[in-house]
């Protein structure tokens, strides 16, 4: 009964944990790394085709974004997630695949102009995303799910994103049962639209995030509507646009909630009918999913609107841009406006075009409303960059750069301590993950020294025996170095097919001799056909 740490260990993105019980291999999240990565991640201990199940905490790309790659490399198991997470992944993973394919195409167009640059393959394709999505098993909050003999799970609303959850996992092997709880990303309280995080009372082991484990949100409930109104008033009076890099799922819908209050109250004087553009097909689809899951996920304040027949995230003047032509037209309209576009860290997507058209304008404002990882364009702008490069062109930063502080989907240090402190008995071990290097270390020390928790901040590759309650391997930090290029394209498909065959053979023990013999004959026949030697 083993727990192994793979990703988001002393780092904020790329969440992934591995569980092994009996002959079953399980991943909890399989996320994409974003921004600067400090340390090397351990490889999965088994081939992707050997993974039986994935338990997914929520749909954000740093937790779900490599699932199509898992599929591309032979995974054909089941992915368990909440109903809303399943809905969001159906659009987000397709969007990820589209980005991978578009970026590869763009790089290859550039490579054709330079004989020294090799062609690149996308990390995965739309076909991989589609195949992965078909493996998702939607689950209701608060209901125990029997995954297989010796494995049970339950999803609890953690208040971070629509559908986000902590996951309770019961593992039984050789008559011994252990319960391990994965926090996922713990939500901030009093967020618009979604409910506050729920606590869990019992666990043998806990794996918890620490993103904001070194800071506190403002304890006074901030008036986001008043703050946003003031920014709009100042910018529109100057004749500029308010450009908001925003995560398409979660933060965009919260902003629409605030903007609806501003529009209905006609709070921006002299510009009461200002247009609001949501320039992201993904954000548009996600907004529809928020509305579809409102009964299960909305908080009481939002539900009051719903019961009155009001959509709390729609209003007059809201314009949804789907096509690239609609997106381009936004910047040829001189009317002062709000432009909400992804990605939230300015690393990809349409937001980069809007920054190119507005960063150099002193009358415009770029408003950041979410966390910016180290190494991202968004982080550079917030930290005072005077000039940035967009599409190969240097753009002077002359726009007003603002942040809405306190608007966070993550619990602060107090919120994290409240969540872990709600367990009736202290767990045997609390593993601290999903935070910057110094934050993971400091928060684990805080838990140990100030709160008596048996806390530990593992590095990637660390292994722990859940049944024996002991480490079998404590990994040291390995600074990131450039890795050799992995197999790509058609050859990578062949390698993945071979891994899948190996995984299938490993599961054939106990089959009838007739079936085993038939499979062996078919494999040998295939080898004879392609063996050129």
C-alpha positions as CSV (number, residue, x, y, z in Angstrom):
1,X,0.0,0.0,0.0
2,X,2.2,2.8,-1.3
3,X,1.9,6.6,-1.8
4,X,4.4,8.3,-4.1
5,X,4.7,12.0,-4.8
6,X,5.2,13.0,-8.5
7,X,4.2,16.6,-9.1
8,X,3.6,19.9,-7.4
9,X,6.0,19.1,-4.6
10,X,7.7,22.3,-3.4
11,X,6.1,23.8,-6.6
12,X,2.7,25.2,-7.3
13,X,1.6,23.5,-10.5
14,X,1.6,20.1,-12.1
15,X,-0.2,18.3,-9.3
16,X,0.1,14.5,-9.3
17,X,0.2,11.7,-6.7
18,X,0.5,8.0,-7.2
19,X,-1.2,5.3,-5.1
20,X,-0.6,1.5,-5.3
21,X,-2.9,-1.0,-3.5
22,X,-2.8,-4.7,-4.3
23,X,-2.4,-4.9,-8.1
24,X,-4.1,-1.5,-8.7
25,X,-2.3,1.6,-9.8
26,X,-4.0,5.0,-9.2
27,X,-3.2,8.6,-9.9
28,X,-4.7,11.5,-8.0
29,X,-4.7,14.4,-10.5
30,X,-2.3,14.6,-13.5
31,X,-1.7,18.3,-14.0
32,X,0.3,20.4,-16.4
33,X,3.2,22.5,-15.1
34,X,2.9,26.2,-15.7
35,X,5.4,29.0,-15.4
36,X,9.0,28.3,-14.1
37,X,9.6,24.8,-12.7
38,X,12.4,24.6,-10.1
39,X,12.8,20.9,-9.6
40,X,12.8,17.7,-11.6
41,X,9.7,15.6,-11.3
42,X,10.0,11.9,-10.8
43,X,8.7,9.7,-13.6
44,X,5.5,7.6,-13.0
45,X,6.6,4.3,-11.4
46,X,4.6,2.3,-14.0
47,X,3.9,2.8,-17.7
48,X,0.8,5.0,-18.4
49,X,-1.0,1.9,-19.8
50,X,-0.8,0.3,-16.3
51,X,-2.7,3.0,-14.6
52,X,-6.2,1.7,-13.6
53,X,-7.8,4.8,-12.2
54,X,-7.5,8.6,-11.9
55,X,-9.2,10.5,-9.1
56,X,-9.5,14.1,-10.1
57,X,-9.9,16.9,-7.6
58,X,-11.0,19.6,-10.1
59,X,-10.8,20.8,-13.6
60,X,-8.0,23.4,-13.5
61,X,-5.3,22.6,-16.0
62,X,-2.6,22.3,-13.3
63,X,-4.6,19.3,-12.0
64,X,-6.1,17.9,-15.2
65,X,-4.1,19.1,-18.1
66,X,-2.0,16.0,-18.8
67,X,-4.8,13.5,-18.8
68,X,-5.0,13.5,-22.6
69,X,-1.2,12.7,-22.6
70,X,-1.9,9.8,-20.2
71,X,-4.5,8.5,-22.8
72,X,-2.1,9.1,-25.7
73,X,0.5,6.9,-23.9
74,X,-1.9,4.0,-23.4
75,X,-4.1,4.7,-20.4
76,X,-7.6,3.1,-20.8
77,X,-8.8,3.1,-17.2
78,X,-11.5,5.2,-15.5
79,X,-11.3,8.9,-14.4
80,X,-13.5,9.6,-11.3
81,X,-14.6,13.3,-10.8
82,X,-17.6,15.2,-9.6
83,X,-20.5,16.0,-12.0
84,X,-19.5,19.6,-12.6
85,X,-15.8,18.7,-13.0
86,X,-16.7,16.2,-15.6
87,X,-18.7,18.9,-17.5
88,X,-15.8,21.4,-17.2
89,X,-13.2,18.8,-18.3
90,X,-15.3,18.1,-21.4
91,X,-14.5,21.6,-22.7
92,X,-11.2,22.4,-20.9
93,X,-9.3,19.3,-22.1
94,X,-10.5,19.9,-25.7
95,X,-9.3,23.5,-25.3
96,X,-5.9,22.3,-24.1
97,X,-5.6,20.0,-27.1
98,X,-6.5,22.9,-29.4
99,X,-3.7,25.0,-27.8
100,X,-1.2,22.2,-28.1
101,X,-2.0,21.7,-31.8
102,X,-2.1,25.4,-32.6
103,X,1.2,26.1,-30.9
104,X,2.9,23.2,-32.7
105,X,1.6,24.5,-36.0
106,X,2.8,28.0,-35.3
107,X,6.3,26.7,-34.3
108,X,6.5,24.6,-37.4
109,X,5.6,27.5,-39.6
110,X,8.6,29.4,-38.0
111,X,10.8,26.3,-38.3
112,X,10.3,26.2,-42.1
113,X,12.1,29.5,-42.3
114,X,15.1,28.1,-40.6
115,X,16.7,24.8,-41.7
116,X,18.3,24.3,-38.3
117,X,15.0,24.1,-36.4
118,X,13.4,20.6,-36.3
119,X,9.6,20.2,-36.6
120,X,7.7,19.7,-33.4
121,X,4.7,17.5,-32.5
122,X,1.9,18.6,-30.2
123,X,2.1,17.1,-26.7
124,X,-1.3,15.5,-27.5
125,X,-4.1,15.8,-30.0
126,X,-7.8,16.4,-30.0
127,X,-8.3,12.7,-30.5
128,X,-6.5,12.1,-27.3
129,X,-8.6,14.6,-25.4
130,X,-11.8,13.1,-26.8
131,X,-10.7,9.6,-25.8
132,X,-9.7,10.8,-22.3
133,X,-13.1,12.6,-21.8
134,X,-14.9,9.3,-22.6
135,X,-13.1,7.7,-19.6
136,X,-14.6,10.1,-17.1
137,X,-17.1,8.7,-14.5
138,X,-19.2,11.6,-13.0
139,X,-19.9,11.3,-9.2
140,X,-22.1,13.2,-6.8
141,X,-20.8,15.1,-3.8
142,X,-21.0,13.3,-0.5
143,X,-21.7,9.8,-1.9
144,X,-19.3,6.9,-1.3
145,X,-18.3,5.2,-4.6
146,X,-17.1,1.6,-4.7
147,X,-14.3,1.8,-7.3
148,X,-13.2,-1.8,-7.0
149,X,-12.6,-4.4,-4.3
150,X,-10.6,-2.7,-1.6
151,X,-10.9,0.9,-3.0
152,X,-13.7,3.4,-2.0
153,X,-13.8,7.2,-2.5
154,X,-16.0,10.1,-1.6
155,X,-15.9,13.7,-3.0
156,X,-16.5,16.6,-0.7
157,X,-17.1,20.2,-1.8
158,X,-13.9,22.2,-1.2
159,X,-15.1,25.5,-2.4
160,X,-12.3,26.4,-4.9
161,X,-14.0,26.0,-8.2
162,X,-17.3,24.8,-9.6
163,X,-17.1,21.0,-8.9
164,X,-13.9,21.1,-6.9
165,X,-13.5,18.5,-4.2
166,X,-11.3,17.0,-1.6
167,X,-11.2,13.3,-2.0
168,X,-11.5,10.7,0.8
169,X,-9.8,7.4,-0.3
170,X,-10.2,4.2,1.6
171,X,-7.7,1.5,0.7
172,X,-7.8,-2.1,1.9
173,X,-5.0,-4.6,1.4
174,X,-4.3,-7.9,3.3
175,X,-7.0,-7.1,5.8
176,X,-5.5,-3.6,6.6
177,X,-7.5,-0.5,5.8
178,X,-6.1,3.1,5.6
179,X,-7.9,6.3,4.8
180,X,-6.1,9.1,3.0
181,X,-7.6,12.5,2.2
182,X,-6.4,14.6,-0.7
183,X,-7.4,18.2,-0.1
184,X,-7.1,19.4,-3.7
185,X,-7.1,23.2,-3.8
186,X,-8.8,24.5,-0.6
187,X,-11.2,27.3,-1.4
188,X,-11.4,30.8,0.1
189,X,-14.5,31.7,2.1
190,X,-17.2,34.1,1.0
191,X,-16.4,33.8,-2.7
192,X,-19.2,34.8,-5.1
193,X,-21.3,32.1,-6.7
194,X,-19.8,28.9,-5.1
195,X,-20.2,27.5,-1.6
196,X,-17.6,27.7,1.2
197,X,-15.3,24.7,1.6
198,X,-16.5,21.8,3.8
199,X,-14.2,20.0,6.2
200,X,-13.5,16.3,6.7
201,X,-13.4,14.9,10.2
202,X,-11.3,11.7,10.0
203,X,-8.2,10.5,8.2
204,X,-5.2,8.4,8.7
205,X,-3.2,10.5,6.3
206,X,-3.7,13.9,4.6
207,X,-2.1,15.3,1.5
208,X,-2.9,19.1,1.6
209,X,-2.0,22.1,-0.6
210,X,-0.1,25.2,0.7
211,X,-0.4,27.7,-2.1
212,X,-1.1,30.6,0.3
213,X,0.5,29.0,3.4
214,X,2.6,32.1,4.0
215,X,0.1,34.9,3.6
216,X,-3.3,36.2,4.8
217,X,-6.2,37.7,2.9
218,X,-7.7,40.9,4.2
219,X,-9.8,40.0,7.2
220,X,-12.4,42.7,6.4
221,X,-14.8,41.6,3.7
222,X,-13.6,43.6,0.7
223,X,-16.2,45.4,-1.4
224,X,-15.1,44.1,-4.8
225,X,-18.0,45.8,-6.5
226,X,-16.9,49.3,-5.2
227,X,-13.2,48.6,-6.1
228,X,-14.1,47.4,-9.6
229,X,-16.5,50.4,-10.1
230,X,-13.7,52.8,-9.2
231,X,-11.3,51.2,-11.6
232,X,-13.9,51.3,-14.4
233,X,-14.8,54.9,-13.7
234,X,-11.2,56.1,-13.8
235,X,-10.3,54.2,-16.9
236,X,-13.4,55.1,-18.9
237,X,-13.1,58.8,-18.0
238,X,-9.6,58.6,-19.6
239,X,-11.1,57.0,-22.7
240,X,-9.3,53.7,-22.2
241,X,-10.2,50.0,-22.0
242,X,-10.1,47.8,-18.9
243,X,-8.3,44.6,-20.0
244,X,-8.7,41.7,-17.5
245,X,-6.6,38.6,-18.0
246,X,-8.8,36.0,-16.4
247,X,-9.0,32.3,-16.0
248,X,-11.8,31.2,-18.3
249,X,-13.3,28.9,-15.6
250,X,-14.1,30.3,-12.2
251,X,-12.7,33.8,-12.1
252,X,-14.5,35.0,-15.3
253,X,-17.8,34.0,-13.9
254,X,-17.1,35.8,-10.6
255,X,-16.3,38.9,-12.5
256,X,-19.5,38.7,-14.5
257,X,-21.3,38.4,-11.1
258,X,-19.7,41.7,-10.0
259,X,-20.2,43.4,-13.3
260,X,-23.9,42.5,-13.3
261,X,-24.3,44.4,-9.9
262,X,-22.4,47.4,-11.4
263,X,-24.5,47.4,-14.5
264,X,-27.9,47.0,-12.8
265,X,-27.0,49.6,-10.2
266,X,-25.7,52.0,-13.0
267,X,-22.7,52.7,-10.8
268,X,-20.2,53.9,-13.4
269,X,-21.4,57.5,-14.0
270,X,-21.4,58.8,-17.5
271,X,-20.7,55.3,-18.9
272,X,-23.6,53.3,-17.6
273,X,-24.1,51.3,-20.8
274,X,-20.4,50.3,-21.2
275,X,-19.9,47.0,-23.1
276,X,-18.4,43.9,-21.6
277,X,-16.7,41.5,-23.9
278,X,-15.9,37.9,-22.8
279,X,-13.4,37.0,-25.5
280,X,-12.8,33.3,-24.9
281,X,-14.9,30.4,-26.4
282,X,-13.8,28.4,-23.4
283,X,-15.1,31.0,-21.0
284,X,-18.4,31.2,-22.8
285,X,-18.9,27.4,-22.6
286,X,-17.8,27.4,-19.0
287,X,-20.3,30.1,-18.1
288,X,-23.1,27.9,-19.5
289,X,-21.8,25.0,-17.4
290,X,-21.9,27.2,-14.3
291,X,-25.6,27.9,-15.0
292,X,-26.3,24.2,-15.6
293,X,-24.8,23.2,-12.3
294,X,-26.2,26.0,-10.2
295,X,-28.6,23.8,-8.1
296,X,-25.7,21.7,-6.8
297,X,-22.9,24.2,-6.6
298,X,-24.2,27.8,-6.1
299,X,-24.1,29.5,-2.7
300,X,-27.2,31.0,-1.0
301,X,-26.7,34.5,-2.3
302,X,-26.5,33.4,-5.9
303,X,-29.4,31.0,-5.4
304,X,-31.6,33.9,-4.3
305,X,-31.3,35.3,-7.8
306,X,-31.9,31.9,-9.4
307,X,-35.1,31.5,-7.4
308,X,-36.3,34.9,-8.7
309,X,-35.7,33.7,-12.2
310,X,-32.6,35.9,-12.7
311,X,-29.3,34.6,-14.2
312,X,-26.7,36.1,-11.8
313,X,-23.9,36.1,-14.4
314,X,-25.8,37.7,-17.4
315,X,-26.8,41.3,-18.1
316,X,-27.5,43.8,-20.8
317,X,-24.3,44.8,-22.7
318,X,-22.6,41.5,-22.3
319,X,-21.1,40.4,-25.6
320,X,-19.6,37.0,-26.2
321,X,-16.8,36.6,-28.8
322,X,-16.5,33.2,-30.3
323,X,-14.7,33.5,-33.6
324,X,-11.3,35.0,-34.2
325,X,-12.9,37.7,-36.4
326,X,-15.1,38.8,-33.5
327,X,-12.1,38.8,-31.3
328,X,-10.1,41.0,-33.7
329,X,-13.0,43.4,-34.1
330,X,-12.9,44.3,-30.4
331,X,-9.7,46.3,-30.8
332,X,-11.0,48.3,-33.7
333,X,-13.9,49.7,-31.6
334,X,-12.9,52.9,-29.8
335,X,-15.7,52.8,-27.2
336,X,-14.3,52.4,-23.7
337,X,-15.0,48.8,-22.7
338,X,-14.2,45.8,-20.4
339,X,-12.3,43.0,-22.1
340,X,-12.2,39.7,-20.2
341,X,-9.9,37.2,-21.9
342,X,-7.8,34.1,-21.2
343,X,-5.3,33.0,-20.2
344,X,-5.2,34.3,-16.7
345,X,-1.4,34.4,-16.5
346,X,-1.1,35.8,-20.1
347,X,0.9,32.8,-21.3
348,X,-1.4,31.9,-24.3
349,X,-4.7,32.6,-25.9
350,X,-6.4,35.8,-27.0
351,X,-5.4,37.9,-24.1
352,X,-2.0,38.4,-25.6
353,X,-3.5,40.2,-28.6
354,X,-5.5,42.5,-26.3
355,X,-2.3,43.3,-24.3
356,X,-0.5,44.1,-27.5
357,X,-3.3,46.6,-28.4
358,X,-3.6,48.1,-24.9
359,X,-0.4,47.9,-22.8
360,X,1.2,50.8,-24.6
361,X,-1.9,53.0,-24.1
362,X,-1.6,55.2,-20.9
363,X,-5.4,55.7,-20.9
364,X,-6.0,51.9,-20.5
365,X,-5.9,49.7,-17.5
366,X,-4.7,46.0,-17.2
367,X,-6.4,44.5,-14.2
368,X,-5.1,41.3,-12.7
369,X,-7.5,39.2,-10.7
370,X,-5.7,36.0,-10.0
371,X,-2.5,34.3,-9.0
372,X,0.5,34.8,-11.3
373,X,3.1,32.0,-11.3
374,X,6.8,32.8,-11.3
375,X,8.1,33.1,-14.8
376,X,4.8,34.0,-16.5
377,X,4.2,37.1,-18.5
378,X,1.5,38.2,-16.0
379,X,4.0,38.0,-13.1
380,X,6.5,40.1,-15.1
381,X,4.0,42.8,-15.7
382,X,2.8,42.9,-12.1
383,X,6.4,43.1,-10.9
384,X,6.9,46.3,-13.0
385,X,8.3,45.2,-16.4
386,X,8.8,48.4,-18.5
387,X,8.7,46.4,-21.8
388,X,7.5,43.0,-22.8
389,X,7.6,40.9,-26.0
390,X,4.4,39.9,-27.7
391,X,4.5,38.1,-31.1
392,X,8.1,39.0,-31.6
393,X,7.5,42.7,-31.0
394,X,8.6,44.8,-28.0
395,X,5.7,46.5,-26.4
396,X,6.3,49.4,-23.9
397,X,4.2,49.1,-20.7
398,X,2.4,52.4,-20.3
399,X,-1.0,51.3,-19.2
400,X,-2.1,51.5,-15.6
401,X,-1.4,48.1,-14.0
402,X,-3.8,47.2,-11.2
403,X,-4.6,44.2,-9.0
404,X,-7.8,43.2,-7.1
405,X,-6.2,41.9,-4.0
406,X,-8.1,39.4,-1.8
407,X,-10.0,38.1,-4.8
408,X,-8.7,34.5,-4.5
409,X,-10.0,31.1,-5.0
410,X,-7.4,29.7,-2.5
411,X,-7.7,29.7,1.2
412,X,-5.0,31.8,3.0
413,X,-2.9,30.5,5.9
414,X,-5.8,30.8,8.4
415,X,-8.1,29.0,6.0
416,X,-5.6,26.1,5.6
417,X,-5.1,25.9,9.3
418,X,-8.9,25.8,9.9
419,X,-9.3,23.0,7.4
420,X,-6.6,20.8,8.8
421,X,-7.6,21.6,12.3
422,X,-11.1,20.3,11.8
423,X,-10.0,16.7,11.9
424,X,-11.3,15.1,15.1
425,X,-7.9,13.4,15.7
426,X,-4.6,14.5,14.3
427,X,-3.6,12.3,11.3
428,X,-0.7,10.0,11.4
429,X,1.0,12.2,8.8
430,X,0.2,15.4,7.0
431,X,2.0,15.8,3.7
432,X,2.3,19.4,2.5
433,X,2.4,19.9,-1.2
434,X,1.3,22.4,-4.0
435,X,3.2,25.5,-2.8
436,X,6.4,27.4,-3.7
437,X,9.5,25.8,-2.2
438,X,9.9,28.1,0.8
439,X,6.2,28.1,1.4
440,X,5.9,24.3,1.6
441,X,8.8,24.2,4.0
442,X,7.5,27.0,6.2
443,X,3.9,25.8,6.4
444,X,5.0,22.3,7.3
445,X,7.2,23.7,10.1
446,X,4.2,25.8,11.3
447,X,2.0,22.7,11.4
448,X,4.6,20.8,13.4
449,X,5.8,23.5,15.8
450,X,2.7,25.6,16.4
451,X,-0.1,23.0,15.9
452,X,1.4,19.6,16.9
453,X,0.8,18.0,13.5
454,X,3.1,15.3,12.1
455,X,3.8,17.3,9.0
456,X,6.3,16.8,6.2
457,X,6.9,18.5,2.9
458,X,8.0,15.8,0.4
459,X,10.1,16.3,-2.7
460,X,9.1,14.6,-5.9
461,X,10.0,10.9,-5.8
462,X,9.4,10.4,-2.1
463,X,7.6,7.1,-1.3
464,X,5.6,6.2,1.8
465,X,4.2,2.9,3.0
466,X,0.7,3.6,4.2
467,X,0.2,0.3,6.0
468,X,3.5,0.4,7.9
469,X,3.4,4.2,8.4
470,X,7.0,4.7,7.3
471,X,9.0,6.3,4.5
472,X,10.5,3.8,2.1
473,X,12.4,6.6,0.2
474,X,12.9,10.2,1.0
475,X,13.8,12.1,-2.2
476,X,16.2,15.0,-2.3
477,X,15.5,18.1,-4.4
478,X,16.9,17.8,-7.9
479,X,17.3,21.1,-9.8
480,X,15.6,21.2,-13.1
481,X,17.8,20.4,-16.1
482,X,17.0,20.2,-19.7
483,X,15.6,16.8,-20.6
484,X,16.3,14.8,-23.7
485,X,13.5,15.1,-26.2
486,X,10.9,12.3,-25.8
487,X,9.6,10.3,-28.7
488,X,7.0,12.2,-30.6
489,X,4.6,11.7,-33.5
490,X,3.8,8.3,-35.0
491,X,6.7,6.6,-33.3
492,X,5.4,7.8,-29.9
493,X,2.0,6.3,-30.8
494,X,3.8,3.0,-31.5
495,X,5.6,3.1,-28.1
496,X,2.3,3.8,-26.3
497,X,0.7,0.9,-28.1
498,X,3.5,-1.4,-26.9
499,X,3.0,-0.2,-23.4
500,X,-0.7,-0.8,-23.6
501,X,-0.1,-4.3,-24.8
502,X,2.3,-4.9,-22.0
503,X,-0.3,-3.7,-19.5
504,X,-2.9,-5.9,-21.0
505,X,-0.6,-9.0,-20.7
506,X,0.0,-8.1,-17.1
507,X,-3.7,-8.3,-16.4
508,X,-4.2,-11.7,-18.2
509,X,-3.1,-13.9,-15.4
510,X,-6.0,-16.2,-14.6
511,X,-7.5,-16.2,-18.1
512,X,-8.4,-19.5,-19.7
513,X,-5.4,-21.3,-21.4
514,X,-7.3,-21.2,-24.7
515,X,-7.5,-17.4,-24.6
516,X,-4.0,-17.0,-23.5
517,X,-2.7,-19.2,-26.3
518,X,-4.8,-17.4,-28.9
519,X,-3.4,-14.0,-27.7
520,X,0.2,-15.3,-27.8
521,X,-0.3,-16.7,-31.3
522,X,-1.7,-13.3,-32.5
523,X,1.2,-11.4,-30.9
524,X,3.8,-13.7,-32.5
525,X,2.1,-13.5,-35.9
526,X,2.2,-9.7,-35.7
527,X,5.9,-9.8,-34.8
528,X,6.6,-12.2,-37.6
529,X,4.8,-9.8,-40.0
530,X,6.9,-6.7,-39.0
531,X,10.2,-8.3,-38.2
532,X,12.3,-7.2,-41.1
533,X,15.4,-9.0,-39.9
